């Protein structure tokens, strides 16, 4: 089982590049510091996002504030319908309030930047250098399942932007379709049923300790934490830790998954 965001897709870099390009538009107009604007927009986005009635739902499904700045939420479900109604205003407010925080009172520009950011995000579908090399090594040798938190529309958009990924997987499970997300063990148990495998025949690979690793642990599934940044942890403990997906074959050999 593989996580998608920041495990196979380099989502954080995609978001960073979109912010850089969008903030540069404002910097060129007003001569402001684009890095400071990004910081303030991120702050405003987090604050606004946490104030919506959909916040508990987005936390359970795993949709973060910055995905709200560009994703579509068109699913026929009450919470997604509410999000679809809220997000256009949310985006304009996040950028307009971010501009105000750096001394620029320009709602028109805020609205412009709110429209630009989703376009920029779609230009930068980064993957890690080893992603396809490792998937090539595993395809045909193992049954592969993609287990990702998020809305179906949003995660499908990411897969559409990098269409090479989906064909590697026998199953793709998106939390927004299932009804709950990682670390709820129910979504892992659902994935096991799809694979027709027992928990000791599967391993979960992901970057997030509090969703991928904790959820796998709760479901009794061995976990591999992809820790590219060398973070430390003493709260959630993975079974294995790697700094590159290239190290995964050694883990699989040790775990004897076949």
C-alpha positions as CSV (number, residue, x, y, z in Angstrom):
1,X,0.0,0.0,0.0
2,X,1.3,3.4,-1.0
3,X,0.4,6.9,0.1
4,X,0.2,9.4,-2.7
5,X,1.0,13.0,-1.6
6,X,4.7,13.5,-0.6
7,X,5.3,9.8,-0.9
8,X,5.0,9.3,-4.7
9,X,4.0,12.9,-5.7
10,X,6.1,15.8,-4.4
11,X,3.0,17.7,-3.5
12,X,4.7,20.2,-1.1
13,X,7.0,21.3,-3.8
14,X,4.1,21.7,-6.2
15,X,2.4,24.0,-3.7
16,X,5.5,25.9,-3.0
17,X,6.2,26.6,-6.7
18,X,2.5,27.7,-7.2
19,X,2.9,30.1,-4.3
20,X,6.1,31.5,-5.6
21,X,4.7,32.2,-9.1
22,X,1.5,33.7,-7.7
23,X,3.2,35.9,-5.1
24,X,5.6,37.1,-7.7
25,X,2.7,38.7,-9.6
26,X,1.9,40.8,-6.5
27,X,5.6,41.5,-6.0
28,X,6.0,42.9,-9.5
29,X,3.0,45.2,-9.0
30,X,3.8,46.5,-5.5
31,X,7.4,45.7,-4.9
32,X,6.6,43.6,-1.8
33,X,8.5,40.6,-0.5
34,X,6.9,37.5,-2.2
35,X,8.1,35.2,0.6
36,X,6.5,37.3,3.2
37,X,3.2,37.4,1.2
38,X,3.3,33.6,1.0
39,X,3.8,33.3,4.7
40,X,0.8,35.7,5.4
41,X,-1.5,34.0,2.8
42,X,-0.7,30.6,4.4
43,X,-1.5,32.0,7.8
44,X,-4.8,33.5,6.6
45,X,-5.8,30.4,4.8
46,X,-5.2,28.2,7.8
47,X,-7.3,30.6,10.0
48,X,-10.2,30.9,7.6
49,X,-10.3,27.2,6.8
50,X,-10.4,26.2,10.5
51,X,-13.4,28.5,11.0
52,X,-15.7,26.8,8.5
53,X,-18.4,24.3,9.5
54,X,-16.7,21.8,7.1
55,X,-13.5,21.8,9.1
56,X,-14.0,18.6,11.1
57,X,-15.0,16.8,7.9
58,X,-11.9,18.0,6.0
59,X,-9.7,16.9,8.9
60,X,-11.3,13.4,8.9
61,X,-11.0,13.1,5.2
62,X,-7.6,14.7,5.0
63,X,-8.0,17.9,2.9
64,X,-5.6,20.6,4.0
65,X,-6.1,24.4,3.6
66,X,-3.8,24.7,0.7
67,X,-5.7,22.1,-1.3
68,X,-8.7,24.2,-0.6
69,X,-7.0,27.0,-2.5
70,X,-7.0,25.1,-5.7
71,X,-9.0,21.9,-5.6
72,X,-12.6,21.2,-6.9
73,X,-15.2,19.6,-4.7
74,X,-18.1,18.6,-6.9
75,X,-19.1,15.3,-5.3
76,X,-22.8,14.8,-4.6
77,X,-22.4,14.8,-0.8
78,X,-23.5,17.5,1.7
79,X,-20.0,18.4,3.0
80,X,-18.5,18.5,-0.4
81,X,-21.4,20.6,-1.7
82,X,-20.8,23.1,1.2
83,X,-17.1,23.2,0.4
84,X,-17.8,23.8,-3.3
85,X,-19.9,26.8,-2.2
86,X,-17.4,28.1,0.3
87,X,-14.1,27.7,-1.6
88,X,-14.4,30.6,-4.1
89,X,-14.9,33.1,-1.2
90,X,-12.3,31.4,0.9
91,X,-9.7,31.8,-1.8
92,X,-10.4,35.4,-2.4
93,X,-10.3,36.2,1.3
94,X,-7.1,34.3,1.9
95,X,-5.3,36.2,-0.8
96,X,-6.9,39.6,0.0
97,X,-6.2,39.2,3.7
98,X,-2.7,38.1,3.0
99,X,-2.1,41.2,0.9
100,X,-3.5,43.4,3.7
101,X,-1.2,41.7,6.2
102,X,1.8,43.0,4.1
103,X,0.2,46.5,3.7
104,X,-1.6,46.1,0.4
105,X,-5.3,46.8,0.4
106,X,-6.3,45.6,-3.1
107,X,-9.3,43.2,-3.2
108,X,-9.2,43.2,-7.0
109,X,-5.6,41.8,-7.0
110,X,-6.6,39.4,-4.2
111,X,-9.3,38.0,-6.5
112,X,-6.8,37.8,-9.4
113,X,-4.3,35.9,-7.3
114,X,-7.0,33.5,-6.1
115,X,-7.7,32.6,-9.7
116,X,-4.0,32.4,-10.6
117,X,-3.0,30.0,-7.9
118,X,-5.0,27.0,-9.1
119,X,-3.6,27.5,-12.6
120,X,-0.1,27.6,-11.3
121,X,-0.6,24.5,-9.1
122,X,-1.6,22.5,-12.1
123,X,1.5,23.5,-13.9
124,X,3.8,21.8,-11.4
125,X,2.9,18.1,-10.9
126,X,6.2,17.1,-9.4
127,X,7.1,13.5,-8.6
128,X,10.2,12.3,-6.8
129,X,13.2,11.2,-8.8
130,X,12.9,7.6,-7.7
131,X,9.1,7.2,-7.9
132,X,8.7,5.5,-11.3
133,X,12.0,3.5,-10.9
134,X,10.7,1.9,-7.8
135,X,7.1,1.3,-9.1
136,X,8.7,-0.3,-12.2
137,X,10.6,-2.7,-9.9
138,X,7.4,-3.6,-8.0
139,X,4.8,-3.8,-10.7
140,X,4.0,-7.4,-11.6
141,X,5.9,-8.7,-8.5
142,X,3.4,-7.4,-5.9
143,X,-0.2,-6.3,-5.8
144,X,-0.1,-2.5,-5.4
145,X,-2.8,-0.4,-3.8
146,X,-2.8,3.4,-3.6
147,X,-4.3,4.7,-0.3
148,X,-4.8,8.4,-0.3
149,X,-6.6,11.0,1.8
150,X,-8.6,13.7,0.1
151,X,-11.6,14.5,-2.0
152,X,-12.2,12.2,-5.0
153,X,-12.1,15.2,-7.4
154,X,-8.9,16.6,-5.9
155,X,-7.0,13.4,-5.8
156,X,-8.2,12.4,-9.3
157,X,-7.0,15.8,-10.5
158,X,-3.5,15.0,-9.1
159,X,-3.5,11.6,-10.8
160,X,-4.7,13.2,-14.1
161,X,-1.8,15.7,-13.9
162,X,0.6,12.7,-13.6
163,X,-1.2,10.0,-15.6
164,X,1.7,7.6,-15.5
165,X,1.0,6.8,-11.8
166,X,-2.5,5.2,-11.8
167,X,-1.7,2.3,-14.2
168,X,0.8,0.8,-11.7
169,X,-2.0,0.2,-9.1
170,X,-4.5,-2.7,-8.9
171,X,-6.7,-0.5,-6.7
172,X,-7.0,3.2,-5.8
173,X,-8.7,4.0,-2.5
174,X,-9.6,7.7,-1.8
175,X,-10.8,8.6,1.7
176,X,-13.5,11.0,0.3
177,X,-15.1,8.1,-1.5
178,X,-14.8,5.7,1.4
179,X,-16.2,8.1,4.0
180,X,-13.2,8.3,6.4
181,X,-9.5,8.7,6.0
182,X,-6.2,7.6,7.5
183,X,-5.5,7.0,10.4
184,X,-8.9,5.4,10.8
185,X,-8.2,1.6,10.7
186,X,-11.5,1.1,8.8
187,X,-10.0,2.4,5.5
188,X,-7.0,0.1,5.9
189,X,-9.3,-2.9,6.5
190,X,-11.3,-1.9,3.4
191,X,-8.1,-1.9,1.4
192,X,-7.2,-5.4,2.7
193,X,-10.6,-6.7,1.5
194,X,-10.0,-5.2,-1.9
195,X,-6.6,-7.0,-2.1
196,X,-8.0,-10.2,-0.6
197,X,-5.0,-10.3,1.7
198,X,-4.4,-10.6,5.5
199,X,-2.8,-7.8,7.4
200,X,0.5,-9.7,7.8
201,X,0.8,-10.0,4.0
202,X,0.8,-6.2,3.4
203,X,3.0,-3.3,4.2
204,X,2.1,0.4,4.1
205,X,4.5,3.0,2.8
206,X,3.9,6.7,3.5
207,X,5.5,10.0,4.7
208,X,2.9,11.0,7.3
209,X,3.4,9.6,10.8
210,X,-0.1,10.7,12.0
211,X,-2.0,9.3,9.1
212,X,-0.1,6.6,7.1
213,X,2.0,5.1,10.0
214,X,-0.4,5.5,12.9
215,X,-3.3,4.2,10.8
216,X,-1.3,1.2,9.6
217,X,-0.3,0.4,13.2
218,X,-3.9,0.6,14.4
219,X,-4.9,-1.8,11.7
220,X,-2.1,-4.2,12.6
221,X,-0.2,-3.6,9.3
222,X,3.6,-3.2,9.1
223,X,4.6,0.3,8.1
224,X,7.5,2.0,6.3
225,X,8.0,5.7,7.0
226,X,9.6,7.6,4.1
227,X,11.5,10.3,6.1
228,X,13.2,12.3,3.4
229,X,13.8,15.3,5.7
230,X,15.4,13.4,8.6
231,X,12.7,14.2,11.1
232,X,12.8,12.6,14.6
233,X,9.9,11.0,16.3
234,X,9.2,9.4,19.6
235,X,5.4,9.5,19.5
236,X,4.4,7.4,16.4
237,X,7.0,4.7,15.7
238,X,7.1,3.0,12.3
239,X,8.3,-0.6,11.8
240,X,10.8,0.6,9.3
241,X,12.3,4.0,8.3
242,X,13.8,4.9,4.9
243,X,15.1,8.2,3.4
244,X,14.4,7.2,-0.2
245,X,12.0,4.8,-1.9
246,X,15.0,3.1,-3.4
247,X,15.6,1.5,0.0
248,X,12.2,-0.2,-0.1
249,X,13.4,-3.4,-1.8
250,X,15.6,-4.2,1.2
251,X,12.7,-3.7,3.5
252,X,10.4,-6.0,1.5
253,X,13.1,-8.7,1.4
254,X,13.4,-8.5,5.2
255,X,9.7,-8.5,5.7
256,X,9.4,-11.4,3.2
257,X,6.3,-10.0,1.5
258,X,5.8,-12.0,-1.7
